[in-house]
Amino acid sequence: MMESKQTYFVDISSGDILQDPNQNASPSFRIFATPTEVNELKMLFNDNYDDDMSTMRRAQVPFRQYHNSPEDNQYDQSMKDIYSMIYKLGDEEARRHIIEIGVLGHTSDSHLREDIENLK
């Protein structure tokens, strides 16, 4: 039996995935997902939380720099995994925003500044 997709709202800062955002919620993205896909996204947020805690512990060691930190690299990758899944499940506005911020390496000429565009 195939699961049907439903509309959910994802708050990237809190990790909340809601079917009906209340007035206090500020969802970042709208996605269309099956319950299984929502569970996968929740697991990605849980992994990201664990990675975030690792970076906090690493930050307590003053001689370890960010650019030499596997914990920070893992956190960055878990954020990319979250954005990748939201890109896959998201509506057109979600995809466009993710492309514009460049978190997945996509590029969009639509965000070029006018003065740079005029140099062409």
Order of alpha helices (4+ residues) and beta strands (2+ residues): beta-beta-beta-alpha-alpha-alpha-alpha
